[in-house]
Amino acid sequence: MIIITKSAQEHFSKLLSTQPHGTQIRVFVLNPGTSAAECGVAYCAGDEVSTHDIELKFDKLSAFIDNASAPYLQDAEIDYIINPMGSQLTLKAPYARMGKISDDASLFDRVKWVLQAQINPQLARHGGAVSIVDITSEGYVILKFSGGCNGCAMVNVTIKDGIEKELLAQFSELKGVKDLTEHQYGDHSFY
C-alpha cells in the first residue's frame, strides 16, 4: 500500500523517540477524491487507534491508516531526502485526488479517471477544467470545458496536441475527441 523508505523510517523513529511511549504515526488524506485533497502524516497516540485502522508494521514503528484514506494512498511513497542543501520529507500519493480505478471499469469511467487525474491538474494551472459528456458509438469522446478553458483561444491546441493525443495513446478503442462547449470569450478565459 504505502512505501516508507528506510531513510523516512529512521527519521520517524527519531521523532517518535521524543514522544510518549506507544506513539506511532498516522498517514491520512483530507478531502480524498477531490481536487482539494491533501495528504499528511501526524503523531498517533495509542488511544487514537481504531479497530478499523489499517496498521503497517515496520522495523521501528507502525503507520496507521483510516479506511476512508486507504484507497487514495495506493502506491503512495514517503521518503526523507538529505542533501547538502538540507533535508526534506516527501509524500507522493498519485491517487489522492482520484482513487485508483479498477482494471474492469467501463471505458467511460477509465477516460473520466484520466481526465480528472492527469489532464485536469494541468488545466487547473490556467483556471480551467474539462469533463466527459459521452463516448459515441464511433469512439469519439465528447468533452465540455469550463473555467479558463471556456473561450480560450488555445482550446483547439489543448484538445488536439494535449487531450486527444493522451487519450488515443492510452485507449486504442478511441478515434478522437470532440468539444461540446459553447465557447464564450470573457474575463474568465485564459487566453
C-alpha positions as CSV (number, residue, x, y, z in Angstrom):
1,M,0.0,0.0,0.0
2,I,2.4,2.7,1.2
3,I,6.2,2.6,0.8
4,I,8.1,4.3,3.6
5,T,11.7,4.3,2.7
6,K,14.4,3.3,5.2
7,S,15.5,7.0,5.5
8,A,12.0,8.1,6.3
9,Q,11.6,5.2,8.8
10,E,14.8,6.4,10.5
11,H,13.5,10.0,10.5
12,F,10.2,9.0,12.0
13,S,11.9,6.7,14.6
14,K,14.0,9.6,15.8
15,L,10.9,11.9,16.1
16,L,8.9,9.2,17.9
17,S,11.7,8.7,20.4
18,T,10.8,12.1,21.8
19,Q,7.1,11.3,22.2
20,P,5.2,9.4,24.9
21,H,5.6,5.7,24.8
22,G,3.3,3.9,22.3
23,T,3.0,6.9,20.0
24,Q,3.2,6.0,16.3
25,I,2.4,7.8,13.0
26,R,-0.9,8.2,11.1
27,V,-0.9,8.8,7.3
28,F,-4.1,10.3,6.0
29,V,-5.8,12.1,3.2
30,L,-8.1,15.1,3.8
31,N,-10.9,15.6,1.3
32,P,-9.9,12.4,-0.6
33,G,-11.1,12.0,-4.2
34,T,-11.4,15.8,-4.7
35,S,-9.3,18.5,-6.2
36,A,-8.7,19.8,-2.6
37,A,-7.2,16.5,-1.4
38,E,-4.2,16.9,0.9
39,C,-2.0,14.2,2.3
40,G,-0.5,14.3,5.7
41,V,1.4,12.5,8.4
42,A,0.8,13.1,12.1
43,Y,1.6,11.6,15.5
44,C,-0.9,8.9,16.6
45,A,-1.2,8.1,20.3
46,G,-2.2,4.6,21.3
47,D,-5.7,5.7,22.3
48,E,-6.3,7.2,18.9
49,V,-6.0,3.9,17.1
50,S,-9.4,2.4,15.9
51,T,-10.1,-1.2,15.3
52,H,-10.9,-0.2,11.7
53,D,-7.5,1.3,11.1
54,I,-5.0,-0.5,8.9
55,E,-1.6,-1.0,10.5
56,L,1.5,-1.1,8.5
57,K,4.4,-2.5,10.6
58,F,8.0,-1.5,10.0
59,D,11.1,-2.4,12.0
60,K,10.9,0.5,14.5
61,L,7.4,1.9,14.0
62,S,3.9,1.4,12.8
63,A,1.9,3.6,10.5
64,F,-1.9,3.7,10.8
65,I,-4.3,4.5,8.0
66,D,-8.0,5.0,8.3
67,N,-10.3,3.1,6.0
68,A,-11.5,6.3,4.2
69,S,-7.9,7.2,3.2
70,A,-6.7,3.8,2.3
71,P,-7.9,3.6,-1.4
72,Y,-6.4,7.0,-2.0
73,L,-3.0,6.0,-0.6
74,Q,-2.4,3.1,-3.0
75,D,1.2,3.2,-4.4
76,A,2.0,6.2,-2.1
77,E,5.6,6.8,-1.0
78,I,7.1,8.6,1.9
79,D,10.8,9.5,1.6
80,Y,13.2,11.5,3.6
81,I,15.8,13.1,1.4
82,I,19.1,14.5,2.8
83,N,21.3,16.6,0.6
84,P,23.9,19.4,1.1
85,M,21.0,22.0,1.0
86,G,19.2,20.4,3.9
87,S,16.6,17.7,4.3
88,Q,13.0,17.2,3.2
89,L,10.2,14.8,3.9
90,T,8.2,14.0,0.8
91,L,4.8,12.2,0.5
92,K,3.8,11.2,-3.0
93,A,0.2,9.9,-3.4
94,P,-0.7,9.6,-7.0
95,Y,-4.3,8.6,-6.3
96,A,-5.2,11.1,-3.5
97,R,-7.4,13.2,-5.8
98,M,-8.9,10.3,-7.7
99,G,-8.8,6.8,-6.2
100,K,-7.2,4.1,-8.2
101,I,-9.7,2.8,-10.8
102,S,-10.3,-0.9,-11.3
103,D,-9.0,-2.6,-14.4
104,D,-12.5,-3.8,-15.3
105,A,-14.1,-0.3,-15.2
106,S,-16.1,0.9,-18.2
107,L,-14.3,2.8,-20.9
108,F,-16.3,5.9,-19.9
109,D,-15.1,5.6,-16.3
110,R,-11.5,5.0,-17.3
111,V,-11.5,8.0,-19.6
112,K,-13.1,10.1,-16.8
113,W,-10.4,9.0,-14.5
114,V,-7.6,10.0,-16.9
115,L,-9.3,13.4,-17.4
116,Q,-9.6,14.0,-13.6
117,A,-6.3,12.6,-12.5
118,Q,-4.0,13.5,-15.4
119,I,-5.5,16.2,-17.6
120,N,-7.4,18.5,-15.2
121,P,-4.4,19.1,-12.8
122,Q,-2.6,20.6,-15.9
123,L,-5.7,22.7,-17.0
124,A,-6.1,23.9,-13.4
125,R,-2.9,25.9,-13.7
126,H,-4.9,28.1,-16.1
127,G,-8.1,28.0,-14.1
128,G,-9.7,25.5,-16.4
129,A,-11.2,22.0,-16.4
130,V,-12.7,19.5,-18.7
131,S,-15.3,16.8,-18.2
132,I,-16.5,13.9,-20.2
133,V,-20.1,14.1,-21.5
134,D,-20.3,10.9,-23.6
135,I,-18.4,8.5,-25.8
136,T,-20.1,7.9,-29.1
137,S,-20.6,4.5,-30.7
138,E,-18.0,5.6,-33.3
139,G,-15.4,6.0,-30.5
140,Y,-15.3,9.8,-30.1
141,V,-15.1,11.3,-26.6
142,I,-17.4,14.3,-26.2
143,L,-15.9,16.8,-23.8
144,K,-17.1,20.0,-22.1
145,F,-14.7,22.7,-21.0
146,S,-15.2,25.1,-18.1
147,G,-13.3,27.9,-16.3
148,G,-10.3,29.4,-18.0
149,C,-10.7,26.9,-20.9
150,N,-14.1,28.2,-21.9
151,G,-13.5,30.8,-24.6
152,C,-9.7,30.3,-24.6
153,A,-8.1,31.0,-27.9
154,M,-5.8,28.0,-27.4
155,V,-8.5,25.4,-26.7
156,N,-8.1,23.7,-30.1
157,V,-4.4,23.2,-29.4
158,T,-5.2,21.9,-26.0
159,I,-7.6,19.4,-27.5
160,K,-5.5,18.1,-30.4
161,D,-2.0,18.3,-29.1
162,G,-2.8,17.5,-25.4
163,I,-6.0,15.8,-24.5
164,E,-6.7,13.8,-27.7
165,K,-3.1,12.7,-28.1
166,E,-3.1,11.5,-24.5
167,L,-6.4,9.7,-24.7
168,L,-5.6,8.0,-28.0
169,A,-2.3,6.8,-26.6
170,Q,-4.0,5.2,-23.6
171,F,-7.2,3.9,-25.2
172,S,-6.8,2.2,-28.6
173,E,-10.6,1.8,-29.0
174,L,-11.0,5.6,-29.3
175,K,-11.0,7.5,-32.5
176,G,-10.8,11.1,-31.3
177,V,-12.2,13.9,-29.2
178,K,-15.0,16.4,-29.9
179,D,-15.8,19.6,-28.0
180,L,-19.4,20.3,-27.0
181,T,-18.6,23.5,-25.2
182,E,-20.3,26.7,-26.4
183,H,-17.2,28.8,-26.0
184,Q,-17.7,32.4,-25.0
185,Y,-14.7,34.6,-24.6
186,G,-14.6,36.7,-21.4
187,D,-12.5,37.7,-18.4
188,H,-12.6,34.1,-17.3
189,S,-10.8,32.9,-20.5
190,F,-7.1,32.2,-20.0
191,Y,-6.0,33.5,-23.5
